């Protein structure tokens, strides 16, 4: 059950974050949540994530911390990248 | 991966310069103080990679006088000495081609959703950003 002013989001994790807590997280977020709230709530639910910097993205693009958290099923929490 | 197929695709009679950069796995570790890296392992958010690569190309094409830009990135295991990433730039002239290739790599390292792990004899360690 979630309160009327919140929704449950399903977030895919990658790399070191997925190793720490598994490939998927489900979190309750306020309907007016910003992207930064998702990161904060994830760390609150999973202390092993605290202190890890991470980015949030959809399948299309990186999200800015202060934008509204979109209501999508392709959200992902991503560690700092290290490609190339 | 050697960048040759990518270079063949991007070459053309309009290009007097074709620059290929290969990022290769080296044995000195970054994730730990010492040891010998045997291989890298790459993980990627592949769908987002394709979208972000298109944005990177658009930015490089807007800022540099070049014709075409391409990128390949390995996923999975890359042994030391082998290439994990290839960037190819086609341009009329070499100076902007070199500059655009470097700029593309900078953007790849900053923004492409890929993560590397160094595999050593005692285990594997995720590498921090920008290394």
Backbone of each chain as ProteinMPNN parsed JSONL, in Angstrom:
{"seq_chain_A": "XXXXXXXXXXXXXXXXXXXXXXXXXXXXXXXXXXXXXXXXXXXXXXXXXXXXXXXXXXXXXXXXXXXXXXXXXXXXXXXXXXXX", "coords_chain_A": {"N_chain_A": [[0.867, -1.203, 0.0], [0.535, 2.192, -0.768], [0.727, 5.648, 0.107], [-1.747, 8.132, -0.877], [-0.414, 10.295, -2.009], [1.918, 9.406, -3.063], [3.99, 7.291, -5.119], [4.892, 4.07, -6.398], [8.052, 3.286, -7.571], [10.007, 1.507, -9.897], [13.285, 0.68, -10.207], [16.108, 0.246, -12.198], [19.317, -1.097, -11.542], [22.869, -0.708, -12.029], [26.138, -2.106, -12.596], [28.454, -1.467, -10.004], [26.488, -0.691, -8.176], [24.405, -2.497, -8.651], [25.716, -4.813, -7.895], [25.902, -4.341, -5.195], [23.239, -4.143, -4.173], [21.509, -5.561, -5.792], [19.771, -6.147, -8.965], [17.45, -4.666, -9.317], [15.509, -2.13, -7.791], [12.76, -1.311, -5.695], [10.942, 1.502, -4.846], [9.096, 3.783, -2.788], [8.022, 6.88, -3.792], [7.396, 10.389, -3.329], [4.729, 11.991, -5.14], [5.479, 14.436, -6.139], [8.182, 14.254, -6.417], [11.623, 15.055, -6.955], [14.394, 14.356, -9.15], [16.708, 14.136, -7.606], [15.632, 13.279, -5.228], [15.079, 10.603, -5.593], [17.6, 9.4, -5.584], [18.358, 9.996, -2.967], [16.377, 8.663, -1.464], [16.894, 6.05, -2.242], [19.403, 5.63, -1.102], [18.714, 5.911, 1.564], [17.095, 3.695, 1.93], [18.867, 1.68, 1.456], [21.639, 1.377, 3.043], [24.166, 0.653, 2.138], [24.405, 1.959, -0.209], [24.799, 4.567, 0.449], [26.781, 7.455, 0.221], [27.736, 6.66, -2.194], [28.185, 8.194, -5.222], [25.643, 8.784, -7.548], [24.121, 8.701, -10.791], [20.998, 9.384, -12.41], [18.886, 8.02, -14.842], [16.795, 7.747, -17.76], [15.886, 5.414, -20.333], [16.452, 6.982, -22.454], [17.968, 9.293, -21.802], [20.269, 11.051, -19.582], [19.157, 12.285, -16.426], [18.563, 15.464, -14.901], [19.425, 16.592, -11.617], [17.609, 18.315, -10.401], [15.265, 18.16, -11.791], [11.753, 17.258, -12.251], [10.916, 13.978, -11.148], [10.375, 11.698, -13.619], [7.422, 9.828, -14.49], [8.002, 6.904, -15.231], [8.787, 3.632, -16.538], [11.36, 2.942, -16.998], [13.438, 3.804, -15.448], [16.741, 4.275, -14.163], [19.424, 3.751, -11.873], [22.647, 4.839, -11.779], [26.112, 4.208, -11.395], [29.009, 6.463, -11.099], [30.407, 6.957, -14.298], [32.763, 4.93, -16.14], [33.793, 4.363, -18.632], [35.434, 3.909, -21.848]], "CA_chain_A": [[0.0, 0.0, 0.0], [1.256, 3.455, -0.713], [-0.183, 6.758, 0.412], [-2.274, 8.703, -2.132], [0.443, 11.287, -2.625], [3.193, 8.823, -3.458], [3.872, 6.202, -6.08], [6.001, 3.117, -6.33], [8.857, 3.242, -8.781], [10.902, 0.362, -10.073], [14.506, 1.282, -10.74], [17.134, -0.722, -12.562], [20.65, -0.707, -11.091], [23.951, -1.201, -12.873], [27.544, -2.173, -12.17], [28.715, -1.64, -8.572], [25.234, -0.553, -7.434], [23.704, -3.774, -8.771], [26.441, -5.79, -7.062], [25.659, -4.062, -3.779], [21.862, -4.337, -3.695], [20.703, -6.326, -6.727], [19.549, -5.476, -10.244], [16.245, -3.834, -9.327], [15.024, -1.578, -6.526], [11.443, -0.678, -5.712], [10.896, 2.553, -3.833], [7.958, 4.69, -2.779], [8.475, 8.27, -3.896], [6.295, 11.353, -3.408], [4.351, 12.32, -6.517], [6.192, 15.636, -6.584], [9.618, 14.015, -6.197], [12.64, 15.441, -7.936], [15.343, 13.274, -9.43], [17.631, 13.971, -6.47], [14.928, 12.564, -4.149], [15.207, 9.172, -5.846], [18.912, 8.994, -5.101], [18.35, 10.097, -1.506], [15.532, 7.587, -0.937], [17.592, 4.782, -2.469], [20.462, 5.515, -0.096], [18.068, 5.721, 2.866], [16.601, 2.318, 1.988], [20.003, 0.768, 1.352], [22.806, 2.125, 3.539], [25.375, 0.371, 1.367], [24.481, 2.923, -1.311], [25.102, 5.9, 0.965], [28.138, 7.859, -0.103], [28.01, 6.394, -3.606], [27.577, 9.165, -6.113], [25.096, 8.146, -8.723], [23.284, 9.44, -11.713], [19.7, 8.804, -12.713], [18.633, 8.133, -16.273], [15.823, 6.9, -18.425], [16.554, 4.742, -21.451], [16.765, 7.979, -23.479], [18.876, 10.379, -21.423], [20.543, 11.354, -18.191], [18.224, 13.249, -15.832], [19.186, 16.445, -14.01], [19.025, 16.367, -10.226], [16.503, 19.159, -9.929], [14.045, 18.07, -12.586], [10.772, 16.338, -11.668], [11.152, 12.573, -11.473], [9.311, 11.308, -14.548], [6.662, 8.62, -14.178], [8.376, 5.982, -16.301], [9.196, 2.316, -16.054], [12.718, 2.647, -17.463], [14.398, 4.567, -14.648], [17.93, 3.537, -13.76], [20.423, 4.396, -11.012], [23.909, 4.472, -12.42], [27.308, 4.737, -10.725], [29.849, 7.299, -11.964], [30.818, 6.132, -15.44], [34.205, 4.689, -16.286], [34.012, 3.752, -19.935], [36.519, 4.446, -22.658]], "C_chain_A": [[0.884, 1.227, 0.0], [0.251, 4.558, -0.451], [-0.611, 7.421, -0.891], [-1.308, 9.659, -2.812], [1.802, 10.722, -2.998], [2.934, 7.716, -4.464], [5.076, 5.29, -5.93], [6.749, 3.159, -7.65], [9.777, 2.04, -8.732], [12.122, 0.882, -10.806], [15.527, 0.196, -11.023], [18.477, -0.195, -12.074], [21.704, -1.331, -11.994], [25.249, -1.288, -12.094], [27.646, -2.33, -10.652], [27.445, -1.505, -7.737], [24.448, -1.862, -7.481], [24.4, -4.85, -7.949], [26.111, -5.597, -5.601], [24.247, -4.456, -3.346], [20.984, -5.129, -4.65], [20.331, -5.514, -7.939], [18.357, -4.519, -10.272], [15.927, -3.374, -7.905], [13.595, -1.109, -6.716], [11.383, 0.296, -4.544], [9.573, 3.307, -3.935], [8.483, 6.109, -2.818], [7.269, 9.186, -3.9], [5.992, 11.692, -4.865], [5.101, 13.533, -7.051], [7.708, 15.491, -6.426], [10.448, 14.589, -7.333], [13.593, 14.271, -8.122], [16.262, 13.041, -8.238], [16.969, 13.208, -5.318], [15.063, 11.057, -4.332], [16.532, 8.665, -5.307], [18.933, 8.976, -3.57], [17.541, 8.956, -0.888], [16.196, 6.227, -1.123], [18.658, 4.575, -1.402], [19.869, 5.304, 1.288], [17.59, 4.275, 3.026], [17.742, 1.31, 2.028], [21.264, 1.502, 1.765], [24.087, 1.826, 2.767], [25.506, 1.285, 0.166], [24.882, 4.315, -0.838], [26.554, 6.235, 0.677], [28.521, 7.533, -1.531], [27.392, 7.517, -4.418], [26.856, 8.396, -7.189], [24.262, 9.092, -9.554], [21.996, 8.685, -11.91], [19.439, 9.023, -14.195], [17.371, 7.382, -16.631], [16.568, 6.167, -19.531], [17.007, 5.745, -22.513], [17.879, 8.923, -23.093], [19.135, 10.385, -19.925], [19.527, 12.39, -17.706], [18.991, 14.2, -14.932], [18.596, 16.312, -12.614], [17.777, 17.139, -9.829], [15.255, 19.05, -10.803], [13.046, 17.116, -11.924], [11.083, 14.897, -12.081], [10.043, 12.091, -12.403], [8.664, 9.989, -14.127], [6.883, 7.614, -15.307], [8.821, 4.658, -15.701], [10.608, 1.952, -16.495], [13.759, 3.472, -16.706], [15.562, 3.679, -14.235], [18.792, 4.404, -12.859], [21.78, 3.905, -11.464], [25.087, 5.013, -11.63], [28.046, 5.708, -11.642], [30.462, 6.449, -13.071], [32.335, 6.009, -15.514], [34.49, 3.968, -17.592], [35.2, 4.381, -20.64], [37.874, 3.91, -22.237]], "O_chain_A": [[1.887, 1.273, 0.713], [-0.934, 4.418, -0.751], [0.077, 7.294, -1.904], [-1.353, 9.832, -4.03], [2.744, 11.48, -3.226], [1.802, 7.263, -4.635], [6.123, 5.678, -5.412], [6.145, 3.077, -8.719], [10.251, 1.624, -7.675], [12.012, 1.454, -11.891], [15.778, -0.669, -10.184], [18.754, 1.0, -12.173], [21.463, -2.351, -12.639], [25.429, -0.629, -11.07], [27.011, -3.211, -10.073], [27.334, -2.142, -6.689], [23.89, -2.29, -6.47], [23.738, -5.708, -7.366], [26.045, -6.564, -4.843], [24.068, -5.037, -2.276], [19.811, -5.352, -4.349], [20.548, -4.302, -7.954], [18.267, -3.661, -11.15], [16.06, -4.134, -6.946], [13.247, -0.571, -7.768], [11.725, -0.042, -3.411], [9.004, 3.451, -5.017], [9.294, 6.502, -1.978], [6.216, 8.813, -4.418], [6.882, 11.682, -5.714], [5.334, 13.652, -8.254], [8.426, 16.485, -6.316], [10.038, 14.606, -8.494], [13.589, 13.319, -7.343], [16.563, 11.899, -7.893], [17.656, 12.564, -4.524], [15.151, 10.314, -3.355], [16.587, 7.624, -4.651], [19.465, 8.048, -2.96], [17.967, 8.352, 0.096], [16.077, 5.352, -0.266], [18.801, 3.479, -0.861], [20.453, 4.594, 2.107], [17.667, 3.702, 4.113], [17.594, 0.216, 2.571], [21.894, 2.172, 0.946], [24.998, 2.653, 2.74], [26.582, 1.388, -0.422], [25.266, 5.156, -1.652], [27.445, 5.407, 0.864], [29.511, 8.057, -2.043], [26.192, 7.765, -4.312], [27.407, 7.426, -7.71], [23.774, 10.122, -9.089], [21.907, 7.494, -11.615], [19.737, 10.088, -14.736], [16.931, 6.493, -15.902], [17.787, 6.304, -19.639], [17.834, 5.423, -23.366], [18.666, 9.326, -23.95], [18.379, 9.836, -19.123], [19.093, 13.256, -18.466], [19.954, 13.803, -14.274], [17.427, 15.966, -12.446], [16.981, 16.669, -9.016], [14.284, 19.773, -10.58], [13.439, 16.262, -11.129], [11.465, 14.636, -13.222], [8.878, 12.077, -12.006], [9.296, 9.15, -13.486], [6.063, 7.49, -16.217], [9.181, 4.572, -14.527], [11.015, 0.795, -16.385], [14.818, 3.799, -17.241], [15.392, 2.485, -13.99], [18.886, 5.618, -13.04], [22.03, 2.701, -11.524], [25.065, 6.177, -11.228], [27.747, 5.776, -12.835], [30.973, 5.359, -12.817], [33.078, 6.859, -15.023], [35.331, 3.07, -17.647], [35.876, 5.26, -20.106], [38.891, 4.272, -22.828]]}, "seq_chain_B": "XXXXXXXXXXXXXXXXXXXXXXXXXXXXXXXXXXXXXXXXXXXXXXXXXXXXXXXXXXXXXXXXXXXXXXXXXXXXXXXXXXXXXXXXXXXXXXXXXXXXXXXXXXXXXXXXXXXXXXXXXXXXXXXXXXX", "coords_chain_B": {"N_chain_B": [[38.256, -6.024, -31.842], [39.218, -3.449, -33.888], [38.796, -1.101, -35.116], [38.841, -0.953, -37.855], [36.679, -1.719, -39.529], [34.85, 0.232, -38.843], [36.232, 2.52, -39.678], [36.299, 2.025, -42.424], [33.606, 2.301, -43.001], [33.209, 5.004, -42.498], [34.919, 6.365, -44.136], [35.475, 8.257, -47.167], [35.215, 9.91, -50.388], [35.214, 12.561, -49.815], [36.766, 12.921, -47.618], [39.857, 13.852, -46.515], [41.245, 13.143, -44.379], [41.4, 10.557, -42.043], [40.954, 9.641, -38.928], [41.749, 7.269, -36.538], [41.21, 6.266, -33.289], [42.236, 4.055, -30.802], [41.356, 2.812, -27.699], [43.148, 1.011, -25.45], [43.437, -1.854, -23.314], [45.392, -1.717, -20.439], [48.134, -2.896, -18.337], [48.703, -1.725, -15.875], [47.169, -1.128, -12.81], [44.261, 0.837, -11.829], [42.271, 0.812, -10.005], [43.2, -0.407, -7.745], [46.117, -0.339, -5.57], [48.463, -1.71, -6.367], [49.61, -4.379, -8.542], [48.793, -6.597, -11.242], [46.934, -5.987, -14.031], [44.87, -8.224, -15.699], [42.803, -8.327, -17.453], [40.118, -6.275, -18.707], [36.726, -5.764, -17.739], [33.756, -4.831, -19.169], [30.688, -3.209, -18.499], [27.538, -2.128, -19.682], [24.882, 0.243, -20.112], [23.091, -0.404, -22.567], [21.078, 0.594, -24.285], [20.776, 3.263, -23.495], [23.381, 4.016, -24.041], [23.435, 4.1, -26.856], [21.73, 6.238, -27.399], [23.049, 8.3, -26.04], [25.493, 8.331, -27.352], [24.716, 9.294, -29.87], [24.06, 11.899, -29.172], [26.578, 12.807, -28.378], [27.986, 12.626, -30.796], [26.58, 14.567, -32.287], [27.236, 16.882, -30.885], [30.021, 16.977, -31.235], [30.192, 17.189, -34.019], [29.014, 19.661, -34.314], [30.872, 21.353, -33.186], [33.318, 20.972, -34.389], [35.139, 21.042, -37.425], [34.423, 18.684, -39.111], [33.475, 15.681, -40.888], [32.242, 13.149, -40.371], [31.6, 11.05, -37.551], [32.358, 8.25, -35.556], [31.842, 5.509, -33.261], [32.846, 2.707, -31.373], [32.256, 0.472, -28.712], [33.472, -1.892, -26.447], [31.716, -4.569, -24.806], [31.744, -6.592, -21.977], [34.47, -8.925, -21.585], [37.782, -7.759, -22.042], [40.95, -8.468, -22.992], [44.202, -7.553, -21.67], [46.027, -5.338, -23.687], [44.319, -5.509, -25.824], [41.776, -3.714, -27.692], [39.313, -1.666, -26.196], [37.705, 0.379, -26.873], [36.862, 2.26, -29.754], [37.322, 5.113, -31.706], [36.437, 6.88, -34.554], [37.124, 9.412, -36.872], [36.18, 11.239, -39.69], [37.348, 13.684, -41.876], [37.865, 16.657, -43.849], [40.356, 17.675, -43.443], [43.373, 17.127, -41.468], [43.919, 18.349, -38.926], [41.479, 19.257, -37.601], [40.351, 16.691, -37.504], [41.94, 15.17, -35.716], [41.563, 16.725, -33.403], [38.805, 16.485, -33.026], [38.559, 13.755, -32.573], [39.863, 13.475, -30.131], [38.194, 15.104, -28.563], [35.829, 13.656, -28.741], [36.519, 11.308, -27.36], [36.91, 12.417, -24.814], [34.284, 13.125, -24.181], [33.054, 10.626, -24.27], [34.289, 9.377, -22.096], [33.328, 10.945, -20.063], [30.523, 10.735, -20.175], [29.355, 8.444, -21.385], [27.3, 5.684, -20.656], [28.902, 3.437, -19.378], [30.772, 1.024, -17.581], [33.836, 0.029, -16.095], [35.666, -2.811, -15.027], [38.559, -3.912, -13.396], [40.333, -6.829, -13.845], [42.192, -8.739, -11.804], [44.687, -11.046, -10.511], [43.813, -11.609, -7.952], [41.169, -11.008, -7.914], [38.345, -8.978, -9.032], [37.876, -5.492, -9.622], [35.897, -2.608, -9.467], [36.409, 0.295, -11.416], [37.025, 3.719, -10.681], [35.457, 6.889, -11.644], [36.367, 8.494, -14.72], [38.841, 7.34, -15.336]], "CA_chain_B": [[37.953, -4.65, -32.251], [40.417, -2.735, -34.331], [38.394, 0.155, -35.724], [38.97, -0.914, -39.318], [35.36, -1.72, -40.181], [34.267, 1.551, -38.595], [36.933, 3.454, -40.563], [35.839, 1.776, -43.801], [32.256, 2.865, -43.131], [33.201, 6.471, -42.418], [35.775, 6.936, -45.184], [34.749, 8.716, -48.346], [36.027, 10.767, -51.25], [35.237, 13.908, -49.255], [37.628, 12.939, -46.437], [41.296, 13.786, -46.717], [41.824, 12.646, -43.138], [40.615, 9.551, -41.329], [41.68, 9.391, -37.688], [41.234, 6.181, -35.702], [41.788, 6.125, -31.952], [41.876, 2.841, -30.068], [41.69, 2.756, -26.28], [43.512, -0.386, -25.21], [43.548, -2.236, -21.906], [46.786, -1.81, -20.018], [48.318, -3.772, -17.185], [48.82, -0.997, -14.609], [45.816, -0.958, -12.271], [43.853, 2.121, -11.269], [41.32, 0.596, -8.915], [43.956, -0.841, -6.569], [47.428, 0.315, -5.533], [49.42, -2.414, -7.227], [49.154, -5.642, -9.111], [48.817, -6.615, -12.692], [45.619, -6.196, -14.635], [44.88, -9.281, -16.709], [41.763, -8.002, -18.431], [39.039, -5.389, -18.268], [35.36, -6.205, -18.037], [32.902, -3.669, -19.344], [29.233, -3.333, -18.44], [26.956, -0.934, -20.288], [23.432, 0.429, -20.306], [23.301, -0.331, -24.019], [20.094, 1.453, -24.964], [21.16, 4.646, -23.211], [24.642, 4.263, -24.764], [23.178, 4.488, -28.251], [21.167, 7.586, -27.388], [24.071, 9.265, -25.603], [26.487, 8.421, -28.429], [24.184, 10.202, -30.904], [24.217, 13.276, -28.671], [28.006, 13.119, -28.426], [28.34, 12.888, -32.204], [25.992, 15.848, -32.69], [28.024, 17.966, -30.273], [31.34, 17.038, -31.871], [29.993, 17.696, -35.382], [28.679, 21.084, -34.237], [32.005, 22.144, -32.702], [34.543, 20.703, -35.134], [34.943, 21.028, -38.874], [34.631, 17.307, -39.534], [32.378, 15.163, -41.705], [31.557, 12.001, -39.765], [32.194, 10.538, -36.313], [31.827, 6.945, -35.177], [32.321, 4.984, -31.977], [32.512, 1.337, -30.961], [32.707, 0.204, -27.346], [33.327, -3.3, -26.08], [30.982, -4.983, -23.615], [32.308, -7.885, -21.575], [35.889, -9.041, -21.257], [38.794, -7.287, -22.986], [42.263, -8.772, -22.41], [45.223, -6.505, -21.747], [46.58, -5.213, -25.034], [43.251, -5.41, -26.824], [41.044, -2.449, -27.672], [37.969, -1.657, -25.618], [36.936, 1.459, -27.489], [37.405, 2.813, -30.998], [36.688, 6.339, -32.212], [36.91, 7.219, -35.895], [36.644, 10.695, -37.377], [36.509, 11.57, -41.074], [37.308, 15.128, -42.091], [38.63, 17.072, -45.032], [41.736, 17.973, -43.034], [43.771, 16.324, -40.312], [43.918, 19.015, -37.616], [40.183, 19.074, -36.936], [40.064, 15.267, -37.266], [42.598, 14.8, -34.469], [40.913, 17.43, -32.295], [37.469, 15.912, -32.822], [38.711, 12.425, -31.97], [40.163, 13.695, -28.714], [36.987, 15.621, -27.921], [34.87, 12.55, -28.639], [36.944, 10.449, -26.245], [36.628, 13.121, -23.554], [32.841, 13.022, -23.914], [32.775, 9.215, -23.969], [34.73, 9.079, -20.725], [32.525, 11.705, -19.111], [29.072, 10.578, -20.241], [28.776, 7.201, -21.913], [26.967, 4.836, -19.505], [29.707, 2.217, -19.406], [31.575, 0.879, -16.369], [34.862, -0.971, -16.288], [36.213, -3.533, -13.896], [39.883, -4.471, -13.648], [40.44, -8.206, -13.381], [43.547, -9.098, -11.386], [44.755, -12.437, -10.062], [43.113, -11.788, -6.668], [39.76, -10.637, -8.036], [38.0, -7.888, -9.95], [37.587, -4.252, -8.897], [35.34, -1.537, -10.287], [37.27, 1.465, -11.556], [36.329, 4.975, -10.432], [35.169, 7.675, -12.847], [37.373, 9.288, -15.404], [40.177, 6.736, -15.389]], "C_chain_B": [[39.238, -3.97, -32.687], [40.063, -1.437, -35.047], [38.376, 0.143, -37.239], [37.621, -0.894, -40.02], [34.688, -0.361, -40.022], [34.909, 2.573, -39.524], [36.478, 3.267, -42.018], [34.459, 2.379, -44.029], [32.273, 4.375, -43.195], [34.064, 7.137, -43.488], [34.915, 7.411, -46.35], [35.626, 9.637, -49.16], [36.086, 12.215, -50.769], [36.219, 14.046, -48.091], [39.091, 12.818, -46.841], [42.008, 13.262, -45.496], [40.865, 11.669, -42.5], [41.439, 9.202, -40.093], [40.977, 8.272, -36.934], [41.968, 6.202, -34.377], [41.303, 4.807, -31.376], [42.291, 3.007, -28.619], [41.948, 1.308, -25.923], [43.705, -0.651, -23.722], [45.017, -2.382, -21.538], [46.882, -2.489, -18.658], [48.414, -3.034, -15.859], [47.424, -0.735, -14.057], [45.557, 0.476, -11.836], [42.977, 1.942, -10.046], [42.014, 0.166, -7.619], [45.375, -0.302, -6.689], [48.454, -0.395, -6.399], [48.876, -3.778, -7.623], [49.198, -5.535, -10.618], [47.413, -6.895, -13.216], [45.752, -7.241, -15.734], [43.885, -8.973, -17.828], [40.866, -6.923, -17.846], [37.709, -6.085, -18.559], [34.475, -4.971, -18.083], [31.437, -4.053, -19.209], [28.662, -2.038, -18.994], [25.441, -0.942, -20.168], [23.303, 0.674, -21.809], [22.315, 0.603, -24.713], [20.448, 2.92, -24.737], [22.477, 4.991, -23.914], [24.371, 4.746, -26.178], [22.638, 5.915, -28.317], [22.236, 8.617, -27.019], [25.147, 9.413, -26.662], [26.006, 9.364, -29.525], [24.316, 11.657, -30.458], [25.677, 13.708, -28.724], [28.427, 13.435, -29.853], [27.829, 14.257, -32.631], [26.806, 17.014, -32.121], [29.378, 18.099, -30.955], [31.212, 17.612, -33.285], [29.673, 19.19, -35.37], [29.918, 21.928, -33.911], [33.27, 21.995, -33.534], [34.213, 20.592, -36.62], [35.287, 19.633, -39.41], [33.356, 16.789, -40.196], [31.563, 14.087, -41.003], [32.337, 11.538, -38.542], [31.553, 9.194, -36.001], [32.504, 6.433, -33.927], [31.926, 3.523, -31.874], [33.014, 1.18, -29.545], [32.451, -1.262, -27.032], [32.389, -3.437, -24.889], [31.514, -6.365, -23.266], [33.815, -7.786, -21.444], [36.79, -8.569, -22.393], [40.159, -7.592, -22.386], [43.223, -7.6, -22.559], [45.863, -6.528, -23.136], [45.522, -5.065, -26.106], [42.505, -4.095, -26.65], [39.668, -2.634, -27.043], [37.089, -0.592, -26.244], [37.658, 1.918, -28.75], [36.597, 4.052, -31.354], [37.288, 6.611, -33.582], [36.294, 8.545, -36.3], [37.107, 10.863, -38.813], [36.346, 13.066, -41.255], [38.056, 15.447, -43.374], [40.105, 17.212, -44.671], [42.069, 17.364, -41.693], [43.666, 17.05, -38.979], [42.558, 18.907, -36.931], [39.839, 17.615, -36.679], [40.68, 14.808, -35.956], [41.878, 15.434, -33.275], [39.544, 16.817, -31.995], [37.553, 14.528, -32.193], [38.998, 12.551, -30.479], [38.932, 14.18, -27.969], [35.951, 14.517, -27.749], [35.247, 11.629, -27.488], [36.678, 11.112, -24.903], [35.151, 12.977, -23.189], [32.433, 11.587, -23.597], [33.119, 8.92, -22.516], [33.878, 9.803, -19.69], [31.075, 11.228, -19.055], [28.528, 9.245, -20.73], [28.504, 6.251, -20.747], [27.6, 3.455, -19.619], [30.543, 2.21, -18.134], [32.595, -0.216, -16.577], [35.329, -1.541, -14.961], [37.589, -4.025, -14.297], [39.933, -5.86, -13.034], [41.906, -8.481, -13.079], [43.508, -10.534, -10.869], [43.918, -12.657, -8.803], [41.643, -11.406, -6.748], [39.575, -9.458, -8.961], [37.53, -6.68, -9.153], [37.025, -3.217, -9.852], [36.286, -0.338, -10.267], [36.444, 2.723, -11.313], [36.182, 5.784, -11.709], [36.405, 8.319, -13.438], [38.746, 8.659, -15.484], [40.397, 6.014, -16.704]], "O_chain_B": [[40.218, -3.924, -31.943], [40.955, -0.743, -35.535], [37.946, 1.116, -37.859], [37.427, -0.154, -40.985], [34.041, 0.137, -40.944], [34.211, 3.407, -40.1], [36.297, 4.242, -42.747], [34.17, 2.903, -45.105], [31.44, 4.974, -43.874], [33.95, 8.341, -43.718], [33.762, 7.004, -46.49], [36.665, 10.096, -48.685], [36.902, 13.003, -51.248], [36.478, 15.156, -47.626], [39.51, 11.82, -47.428], [43.203, 12.969, -45.534], [39.662, 11.921, -42.425], [42.482, 8.555, -40.189], [39.766, 8.318, -36.716], [43.198, 6.161, -34.338], [40.118, 4.479, -31.448], [43.45, 3.31, -28.335], [41.066, 0.464, -26.076], [44.094, 0.242, -22.97], [45.783, -3.067, -22.216], [45.897, -2.642, -17.935], [48.228, -3.647, -14.808], [46.58, -0.178, -14.759], [46.479, 1.228, -11.519], [42.938, 2.798, -9.162], [41.475, 0.354, -6.528], [45.794, 0.137, -7.76], [49.234, 0.256, -7.094], [47.854, -4.251, -7.125], [49.59, -4.514, -11.182], [46.795, -7.906, -12.883], [46.633, -7.154, -16.589], [44.105, -9.315, -18.99], [40.86, -6.691, -16.637], [37.59, -6.88, -19.492], [34.453, -4.169, -17.149], [30.997, -5.079, -19.729], [29.237, -0.968, -18.796], [24.808, -1.997, -20.128], [23.394, 1.811, -22.271], [22.692, 1.327, -25.635], [20.425, 3.723, -25.67], [22.672, 6.132, -24.335], [25.003, 5.692, -26.648], [23.035, 6.701, -29.177], [22.31, 9.685, -27.628], [25.669, 10.511, -26.857], [26.792, 10.149, -30.055], [24.641, 12.535, -31.257], [25.977, 14.849, -29.076], [29.145, 14.406, -30.091], [28.555, 15.023, -33.264], [27.034, 18.012, -32.804], [29.832, 19.211, -31.223], [32.033, 18.43, -33.699], [30.022, 19.906, -36.309], [30.001, 23.087, -34.317], [34.195, 22.797, -33.404], [33.149, 20.109, -37.006], [36.306, 19.439, -40.071], [32.291, 17.394, -40.073], [30.333, 14.114, -41.036], [33.564, 11.62, -38.499], [30.345, 9.022, -36.164], [33.601, 6.866, -33.575], [30.814, 3.142, -32.239], [34.079, 1.694, -29.202], [31.379, -1.801, -27.306], [32.282, -2.529, -24.065], [31.711, -7.206, -24.144], [34.367, -6.708, -21.222], [36.589, -8.929, -23.553], [40.502, -7.019, -21.351], [43.078, -6.767, -23.453], [46.192, -7.584, -23.676], [45.802, -4.546, -27.187], [42.588, -3.447, -25.606], [38.96, -3.605, -27.31], [35.864, -0.659, -26.152], [38.887, 1.96, -28.808], [35.367, 4.049, -31.313], [38.507, 6.576, -33.75], [35.102, 8.779, -36.1], [38.28, 10.655, -39.124], [35.342, 13.649, -40.844], [38.785, 14.613, -43.911], [40.988, 16.913, -45.475], [41.185, 17.11, -40.875], [43.348, 16.413, -37.974], [42.497, 18.497, -35.772], [39.11, 17.317, -35.734], [40.022, 14.131, -35.166], [41.615, 14.772, -32.271], [39.177, 16.653, -30.832], [36.712, 14.168, -31.37], [38.437, 11.816, -29.666], [38.653, 13.717, -26.863], [35.272, 14.454, -26.723], [34.38, 11.213, -26.72], [36.264, 10.446, -23.954], [34.81, 12.738, -22.03], [31.567, 11.357, -22.753], [32.341, 8.294, -21.797], [33.725, 9.325, -18.566], [30.449, 11.304, -17.998], [27.354, 8.944, -20.512], [29.393, 6.03, -19.924], [26.938, 2.459, -19.911], [30.974, 3.262, -17.661], [32.291, -1.26, -17.154], [35.378, -0.86, -13.937], [37.775, -4.506, -15.415], [39.619, -6.048, -11.858], [42.753, -8.46, -13.972], [42.449, -11.156, -10.797], [43.377, -13.742, -8.594], [40.938, -11.475, -5.742], [40.521, -8.994, -9.597], [36.864, -6.827, -8.129], [37.593, -2.969, -10.916], [36.877, -0.007, -9.24], [35.279, 2.781, -11.705], [36.724, 5.406, -12.748], [37.361, 8.643, -12.733], [39.732, 9.369, -15.681], [41.466, 5.446, -16.924]]}, "name": "protein", "num_of_chains": 2, "seq": "XXXXXXXXXXXXXXXXXXXXXXXXXXXXXXXXXXXXXXXXXXXXXXXXXXXXXXXXXXXXXXXXXXXXXXXXXXXXXXXXXXXXXXXXXXXXXXXXXXXXXXXXXXXXXXXXXXXXXXXXXXXXXXXXXXXXXXXXXXXXXXXXXXXXXXXXXXXXXXXXXXXXXXXXXXXXXXXXXXXXXXXXXXXXXXXXXXXXXXXXXXXXXXXXXXXXXXX"}
